[in-house]
Amino acid sequence: MRRAGRVILVLVAAVLVVGLVVHLTARRLFGMEIDAAVTAVGAVVPTPVDRDTLPPLVRAFAERALAGRSALPAAVSFDQAAEMKLKPDAGWTPVSAHQTIGIGAPAFVWDARARMAPLIGVRVIDAYVGGTGRLKVRLFGSIPMSEATGPEVTHSELFRYLAELPWAPDAMLGNPALHWREVDAATVEVSAETGDGRTARVRFVFDAAGDIIAAEADDRPREAEGRFAPTPWHGDFSDYREVDGVWLPAHAEVSWVLPGGPYVYFRGDILSYAAAAPGS
């Protein structure tokens, strides 16, 4: 009996070792995937646009935000402290994230970690890279929990890139894929196209000081119960301050505008900010 018990213990130990190796390998591969995506974000060298073609509100916002800086970086990145609400009736989940945004072409990677419960953490990549969107969630950074790809995801992620341009004012001056249209004295629309010809459009609302205080979209794809539907979306920007020499909204809250009322699902603050030189 003692010998049988030892054999069982050895087998259990072997299974645990194999499981640990599989976990560490999967976690490492997921980390490598995220690192590769981040590197690809700044692959397109910025091309300065003709500033005279920009709506005056946009040009003034970008030039003031950058304080006259002439060199355009390949990408910008920042750390976030945030909270997310996974369902309208759910509680808030603390999130720490690092985001990288491309300047020369639409691209971003949001690399986030969240604590779902004591000792239970997840890692998330939400991205638009190389004209393709993806959203992946891994329990403990290794075990697949959810994954979303395809044309609707790509379209929705392009909306996110556009909506977060207030955090990447360099792109307003160095991304020729962006198309601008003045709506009224306080509102400007920016649009871009996916590779399959879908268009994403976001409106920016400016205050009297020339800061962007809101972003709006009428038809951003939202996934619910396995299906995507064009849904009104809204974001608020506030707490403008200088971060690493750039004038930015340090706080943002975003929501889906549902028939029953707004569903605020994200709110967060920028903790740090940095620019990457082309080719770095």
C-alpha positions as CSV (number, residue, x, y, z in Angstrom):
1,M,0.0,0.0,0.0
2,R,2.8,2.4,0.9
3,R,4.4,1.7,-2.5
4,A,1.1,2.4,-4.3
5,G,0.8,5.6,-2.4
6,R,4.3,6.7,-3.4
7,V,3.5,5.9,-7.1
8,I,0.3,8.1,-6.9
9,L,2.3,10.9,-5.3
10,V,4.9,10.7,-8.1
11,L,2.2,10.8,-10.7
12,V,0.5,13.7,-9.1
13,A,3.8,15.6,-8.9
14,A,4.5,14.8,-12.5
15,V,1.1,16.1,-13.6
16,L,1.6,19.3,-11.6
17,V,5.0,19.8,-13.1
18,V,3.7,19.3,-16.6
19,G,0.8,21.7,-15.9
20,L,3.2,24.3,-14.6
21,V,5.4,24.0,-17.7
22,V,2.4,24.3,-20.0
23,H,1.1,27.4,-18.0
24,L,4.5,29.1,-18.1
25,T,4.9,28.4,-21.8
26,A,1.5,29.7,-22.7
27,R,2.0,32.8,-20.6
28,R,5.3,33.4,-22.2
29,L,3.9,33.0,-25.7
30,F,1.0,35.4,-25.0
31,G,3.5,37.9,-23.7
32,M,5.5,37.5,-26.8
33,E,2.4,38.1,-29.0
34,I,1.7,41.3,-27.1
35,D,5.3,42.5,-27.4
36,A,5.3,41.8,-31.1
37,A,2.1,43.8,-31.5
38,V,3.5,46.7,-29.6
39,T,6.6,46.8,-31.8
40,A,4.4,46.8,-34.9
41,V,2.4,49.8,-33.8
42,G,5.1,52.2,-34.7
43,A,6.1,50.5,-38.0
44,V,4.7,53.3,-40.2
45,V,6.8,56.4,-40.3
46,P,4.6,59.5,-39.8
47,T,4.0,61.7,-42.8
48,P,3.3,65.4,-41.9
49,V,0.0,66.5,-43.3
50,D,-0.7,69.9,-44.8
51,R,-1.8,71.7,-41.6
52,D,-3.8,74.3,-43.7
53,T,-6.2,71.5,-44.7
54,L,-7.0,70.6,-41.0
55,P,-10.1,72.2,-39.4
56,P,-8.8,75.1,-37.3
57,L,-10.1,73.5,-34.1
58,V,-8.0,70.4,-34.7
59,R,-4.9,72.2,-35.8
60,A,-5.0,74.5,-32.8
61,F,-5.6,71.6,-30.4
62,A,-2.7,69.6,-31.7
63,E,-0.2,72.5,-31.9
64,R,-1.1,73.7,-28.5
65,A,-0.9,70.2,-27.0
66,L,2.5,69.6,-28.5
67,A,3.8,73.1,-27.5
68,G,5.5,73.7,-30.9
69,R,7.3,70.3,-31.0
70,S,8.2,69.7,-34.7
71,A,9.5,66.1,-34.7
72,L,6.7,63.5,-35.0
73,P,7.3,60.3,-33.0
74,A,6.5,56.8,-34.4
75,A,4.2,56.1,-31.4
76,V,3.2,57.3,-28.0
77,S,2.6,55.2,-24.9
78,F,1.2,55.7,-21.5
79,D,0.3,53.9,-18.3
80,Q,-3.3,53.9,-17.0
81,A,-5.0,53.2,-13.7
82,A,-8.6,52.3,-14.6
83,E,-11.8,50.5,-13.8
84,M,-14.0,48.5,-16.0
85,K,-17.6,47.3,-15.7
86,L,-18.1,44.1,-17.7
87,K,-21.9,44.3,-17.6
88,P,-24.3,47.1,-16.9
89,D,-25.3,45.7,-13.5
90,A,-21.8,44.5,-12.5
91,G,-19.4,46.1,-10.1
92,W,-16.2,47.9,-11.0
93,T,-13.0,45.9,-11.6
94,P,-9.6,47.6,-11.1
95,V,-7.4,47.5,-14.1
96,S,-3.8,48.6,-14.7
97,A,-2.8,49.0,-18.4
98,H,-0.1,50.1,-20.7
99,Q,-1.2,51.5,-24.1
100,T,0.8,52.3,-27.2
101,I,-0.8,54.4,-30.1
102,G,0.6,54.7,-33.6
103,I,1.2,58.1,-35.2
104,G,1.8,57.4,-38.9
105,A,-1.1,55.0,-39.3
106,P,-4.1,53.8,-37.3
107,A,-2.7,51.3,-34.7
108,F,-2.8,50.7,-31.0
109,V,-2.2,48.1,-28.4
110,W,-3.9,48.1,-24.9
111,D,-2.1,45.7,-22.7
112,A,-4.1,45.4,-19.4
113,R,-4.1,43.3,-16.3
114,A,-7.1,43.0,-14.0
115,R,-7.8,41.2,-10.7
116,M,-11.1,39.5,-11.0
117,A,-11.0,38.0,-7.5
118,P,-8.4,37.2,-4.8
119,L,-5.5,35.3,-6.5
120,I,-7.4,35.3,-9.8
121,G,-5.9,37.7,-12.4
122,V,-6.3,38.1,-16.2
123,R,-4.3,39.7,-18.9
124,V,-5.9,41.4,-21.9
125,I,-4.8,42.6,-25.3
126,D,-7.2,44.9,-27.1
127,A,-5.5,46.0,-30.4
128,Y,-5.7,47.3,-33.9
129,V,-2.4,46.5,-35.7
130,G,-1.7,46.1,-39.4
131,G,-5.3,46.9,-40.2
132,T,-6.7,44.1,-38.1
133,G,-8.4,44.2,-34.7
134,R,-8.3,41.6,-31.9
135,L,-9.4,41.2,-28.3
136,K,-8.0,38.4,-26.2
137,V,-8.4,37.6,-22.5
138,R,-6.2,35.0,-20.7
139,L,-6.8,33.8,-17.2
140,F,-3.4,34.0,-15.3
141,G,-2.0,35.2,-18.6
142,S,-2.2,31.7,-20.1
143,I,-5.7,30.1,-20.1
144,P,-8.0,31.4,-22.9
145,M,-11.1,33.0,-21.5
146,S,-12.4,34.8,-24.6
147,E,-11.2,35.8,-28.0
148,A,-12.7,38.1,-30.6
149,T,-11.4,38.7,-34.2
150,G,-13.0,39.3,-37.6
151,P,-14.3,42.2,-39.6
152,E,-16.7,43.6,-36.9
153,V,-13.9,43.5,-34.3
154,T,-11.6,45.3,-36.7
155,H,-14.2,47.9,-37.4
156,S,-14.9,48.5,-33.7
157,E,-11.2,48.8,-32.9
158,L,-10.7,51.4,-35.6
159,F,-13.4,53.4,-33.8
160,R,-11.4,53.2,-30.6
161,Y,-8.2,54.4,-32.4
162,L,-10.1,57.5,-33.6
163,A,-11.8,58.2,-30.3
164,E,-8.5,58.2,-28.4
165,L,-6.7,60.7,-30.7
166,P,-6.8,63.3,-27.9
167,W,-4.2,61.1,-26.3
168,A,-2.1,61.1,-29.5
169,P,-2.2,64.6,-30.9
170,D,0.8,63.9,-33.0
171,A,-1.3,61.7,-35.2
172,M,-3.5,64.6,-36.0
173,L,-0.5,66.2,-37.7
174,G,1.2,63.0,-39.0
175,N,-1.4,60.4,-40.1
176,P,-2.6,61.0,-43.6
177,A,-5.2,58.1,-43.2
178,L,-7.4,60.5,-41.1
179,H,-10.1,62.5,-42.9
180,W,-11.5,65.5,-41.1
181,R,-14.7,67.4,-41.5
182,E,-15.9,70.5,-39.6
183,V,-19.5,69.9,-38.4
184,D,-20.1,73.2,-36.6
185,A,-18.3,75.8,-34.6
186,A,-17.6,73.3,-31.7
187,T,-17.6,69.9,-33.4
188,V,-15.3,68.1,-35.9
189,E,-15.7,64.7,-37.4
190,V,-12.7,62.4,-38.0
191,S,-13.0,59.2,-40.1
192,A,-10.8,56.4,-41.5
193,E,-11.4,53.2,-43.4
194,T,-10.6,49.5,-42.7
195,G,-9.0,47.3,-45.4
196,D,-12.4,46.0,-46.4
197,G,-13.9,49.4,-47.0
198,R,-15.8,50.0,-43.8
199,T,-15.7,53.5,-42.5
200,A,-15.4,54.5,-38.8
201,R,-16.6,58.0,-37.9
202,V,-16.1,59.8,-34.6
203,R,-17.1,63.4,-33.6
204,F,-15.1,65.5,-31.3
205,V,-16.7,68.2,-29.2
206,F,-14.5,71.2,-28.2
207,D,-15.0,73.6,-25.3
208,A,-14.4,77.3,-25.3
209,A,-10.7,76.8,-24.4
210,G,-10.2,74.6,-27.5
211,D,-9.9,71.3,-25.5
212,I,-11.7,68.2,-26.7
213,I,-14.2,67.3,-24.0
214,A,-16.2,64.6,-25.7
215,A,-16.1,62.0,-28.4
216,E,-19.2,60.5,-30.1
217,A,-20.0,57.8,-32.5
218,D,-23.4,56.8,-33.9
219,D,-22.7,53.2,-35.0
220,R,-19.7,51.6,-33.3
221,P,-20.1,47.8,-33.4
222,R,-20.9,46.3,-30.0
223,E,-20.8,42.6,-29.2
224,A,-23.6,41.3,-27.0
225,E,-24.6,37.7,-26.7
226,G,-22.4,36.6,-29.5
227,R,-23.7,39.2,-32.0
228,F,-22.5,42.6,-33.1
229,A,-24.9,45.6,-33.5
230,P,-24.1,49.2,-34.5
231,T,-24.6,51.1,-31.2
232,P,-24.2,54.8,-30.2
233,W,-21.1,55.4,-28.1
234,H,-19.9,58.3,-26.0
235,G,-16.7,59.3,-24.3
236,D,-15.9,62.2,-21.9
237,F,-12.4,63.7,-21.5
238,S,-11.4,65.9,-18.6
239,D,-8.7,66.9,-16.2
240,Y,-6.4,68.4,-18.8
241,R,-2.8,68.8,-17.7
242,E,0.7,68.7,-19.0
243,V,2.2,65.2,-19.0
244,D,5.8,64.8,-20.2
245,G,5.5,68.1,-22.0
246,V,2.2,67.3,-23.8
247,W,-1.2,68.8,-23.0
248,L,-3.6,65.9,-22.4
249,P,-6.9,64.9,-20.8
250,A,-5.7,62.8,-17.9
251,H,-9.1,61.3,-17.2
252,A,-11.7,59.6,-19.5
253,E,-15.0,57.8,-19.1
254,V,-16.7,56.0,-21.9
255,S,-20.1,54.5,-22.4
256,W,-22.5,52.7,-24.7
257,V,-25.7,54.6,-25.2
258,L,-28.3,51.9,-24.7
259,P,-32.1,52.2,-24.9
260,G,-32.3,52.0,-21.1
261,G,-29.7,54.7,-20.6
262,P,-25.9,55.1,-20.8
263,Y,-23.8,52.1,-19.7
264,V,-20.5,53.5,-18.5
265,Y,-18.0,50.6,-18.8
266,F,-14.6,52.3,-18.5
267,R,-13.1,55.1,-16.5
268,G,-9.4,55.7,-16.1
269,D,-6.5,58.1,-15.6
270,I,-3.2,58.5,-17.3
271,L,-0.2,58.1,-15.0
272,S,2.7,58.7,-17.4
273,Y,3.4,59.5,-21.0
274,A,6.2,59.0,-23.5
275,A,7.0,59.3,-27.2
276,A,9.0,56.8,-29.3
277,A,11.3,58.1,-32.1
278,P,10.8,56.6,-35.6
279,G,12.6,53.3,-36.0
280,S,13.0,52.7,-32.2
